[in-house]
Structure formats: C-alpha cells, structure tokens
Amino acid sequence: MSSLGTHLEAIIRTAMTEPLHYLLNCRDCGVDILLPLEMLTRWLASPEVQAKDTEPIVVVCDRCKRLRNYDLARKNLRPPMGRLVATANISEWAYLGWLACEDSTCKLRVPLFARLNPAISAEERQRESLDWIWEELRCPGGNPIPKPVLRLEPPCSLNCPYCDAPSWVEVRDYFQIGKRIECVFCGKSLTLSAEHISRLEQD
C-alpha cells in the first residue's frame, strides 16, 4: 500500500475510534480551540448556511475570553477546512446561534461558537459570559457587530427517527414546531412536531 493510502487508512481508523476536531489557535493568547467536526458538519449542512467559498465564524476563547472572527475556508486546504486532530473525548464547544451587525439593512450574519461547561449552572454560565470581550468583531460585509444580549443554555440533542443518529445538537431555540430539518447522516427530512420538541434532551 502507498504511503498516502496508509495515511488515509490511519485517518479513517482514528475517526472511527476517536472524535475528530477542527483546530484553531486563539489569535490573542494562542491557546488551542477544538471545534468538534461532527458539530461543524451538522452546522454546515443546515439550511441557514449558504454554500460559498469561505465560512466566516466567531469564536470565544475559553482562556482570554476574547471573541474573534475566523474563516474556516481560508486555512490549510488539506483537509478542506484546515487541520484536524483526534482527541480521547469530544470537546464541550457548541454552536450558540447567529450574530447580526449594527446595520439593520445588512442580511449577512455570522455564527457564534463557545465552550459550554456542563458542570456549571445556567446562571453561572450567564455570569461568565459578562466577562467576554467584544471588540473589533465584523460581519462578512465588514460592519461592526455590537454586543448582544445572550441567553446561554446547554445545547439540546435530537436523534434522527430514521437512522437513530445524533443528527441535531443545537440550542433549544433552533427547534421550532413546523420547521423542516434534514439529517446529515441519512439525508432524510423531518418536520418538527410538538412530540419531537418534547423529546429534546439537554446534553
């Protein structure tokens, strides 16, 4: 087997046993930021994400508490979204929702990702967010993003009723009755009902 084939086989074997994460480094303090690949895959497959060459995001550093703009597609193109690393356990980073800029006519939003410690209460998590440093954030159109009022809750999970895969792990507001969502594993669509909402489980 060629060295490339051996390398690909090792990647597949690792992905089957250890969670893969997309690695960022904080632009201010340099600490590693590990975004779960499974979470990013679900987010990229959601109807709210428009296919384009770049995927701008905002990430809160868990050490220095600064929020910075990052661009997934402008990193190393091997693999497509940048460097992947495997860890023994999946990290606690989560998608929190979309941020809008101060221009009310601008339709370009950017997603926010942060680490949510499941060991602390919602009240403690809300207090911690007050220390986040909101400076120099921009929407994809270049407009400043003001500090919003955040409601930080642990994400909820919902398994696909067709393949039983953990297809959706999102903040509760994402799940709305009548909303049509698609499983990134089997590709089948689901229209959310009151029964689905009642089955939501907090991670």
N, C-alpha and C positions, 0 to 999 in steps of 0.2 A: 504493500500500500504506500502511496506517495506521502510525503511529509504533510501536504495540505490535507489529504484525506484523513490522516491520523489526527491532525489538529481538529478538523470538523467533527470527527468521531468523539474526541475528548470533550468538545463543547456540548454535543448532544447528550453524552453520558452525564456530564455535570448538570445540565439543565433538568435532567430527569430526577436528580437526587438533591440538588441544592438550588434555592431560589436565586435567580439572576437579577442584578440591579444595574441601572444606568448610573455611572459615576460622574458626579460634578464635584468641583472644588470651589469652596466659597471664595469669592473674589476679594474679600477683605481679610479673613483670618486663615484661609487655606484649608480648613477642615473638610474632610470627605462628606459629601452629601449623596446618600444612596437611595435613589428612587426605584421602587420595585418595577421591574419590567412588565409584570403582569398588570399592574395598575396603569402604567403608561399605555400598554396595548389596548386596554379597555377604553381609556380616555380618548386615544387617537381614533378608535373605531366608533365613537359616539357621534350622533347626528349633529351635535353642536360644533364639531371640529371640521373645518373645511380643508380639503386636500390642497396643499401648497408646498412649495419648496422648503420653507422654513416653518418651524413651530416655536414661536416665542412663548416663554413661560416666566412666571415669577416664583422664586423660591425663598423661604425664610430660613436663614442659617440658624441651626439649633444652638450654636455656641455664642456667636456675637450678636444674634437677633436682628441682623440687617436683612432687609428684603432687596433682592437684586433681580434684574432682568437677565435671563439666559436664553439661548437659542439652541434647541436640540439639533437642528439640521446643519448648523454651521460648525459643528465639531467634526472630529475624525469620521470620514465616511466608511470606515471599516470597523465595526459593523455600521449600518446606516445611521443610527442615532448617536454613535460615539462609543466610548469604552464601556464594556460590560464586565462586571465582576460577580462572582458567586460567593454567597455567604451561608453560614450554617442555618440562619433563621431569616425570615423575611423582615425587612425593616418596618418601622412604625410610621413611615411617611405616607401622607394621604392627600388626595385632591380635595380642596375646600370650596371650590366654586370659581366664578368668573369675576374679574375686576374691570371696572369701567373707568375711562378717563374723565377729566373735568369738562370736556367738550360734549355737550348734550346731543350734538348732531353727528358725532362720530359713532360708528357701529362696530369698531374694532375693539374687541375685548381680549383679555389675556388671563389664562388660568393661574390660580394660586395653589402652591403645594407647600405643606409644612409637616413637621413631625408632631404627631399627637400621642402623648404619653398616656397609655390606657390605665396606668396606675394612679392617676390623679383625677380628681372630680372635675365636673364641667365648670364649676365656679373657679377652681384653681387654674384651669386651662384658660379661662377668660381673663383672669388677672395676669397671667403670664403674657398674654397677647398685648397687654398695655405697654410692655417693655419693647415691643418690636419697633425697629427704627425704619420709618417710611421716608426715604429720601431718594430723589433722582429716578423714581420709577416712571416708565413711559409705556404707553400703549403702542401697538405695532405702527400706528400712524405718527408717533413721536410726541403725542400730547401727554402732559403730566397726569399721573394717577394720584388722586388725593387719598388720604387715609379714610377707609370706610368704617362703618360700624359692623364689627364682626360678631357672629354668633358661632362659637366653636363647639361643635359636638363630635363625638366619635362617629366615624362612618358606619353605615348600615350595610348589611350584605343580603343579597338575594340570589339563590341558585336558579339556574335555568330549569324550567319544568320539563324540558325535552331531553337534555343531556345530563342534567344534575350538576353541571359545572358551576363554580362560584363566579358567575359571569359579571355581576354588578356589585361593586363595593363603592358606595357613594355617600355623600351627605344626605340626610333624610329629605331635604327639600328637592332633591333630584327626582324622587319617586312621587309622581303625581298621577292620580286616577285618570285614565284615558290616554296617558302618554304611551307612545309606541316605541319600544326599545328592541335592539337586536343583539342576540348572543354572539360574542366574538369567537366562540368555540365551535358551535354547530351552524351558525348563520341564520337560525330561525328567529322570527319576530314574535314579540309578545306585547299585547296591550294591557297595561297595568289596570288591575281592578282593586276594589276595596279589600278583597281577600289577599291579594299579593301584598298590599300595604300592611295588613295585619300580621303578615309572616316575616316582616323585616326583623332582622336580628342585628343588634349592635355588636361590633367586633370588640 
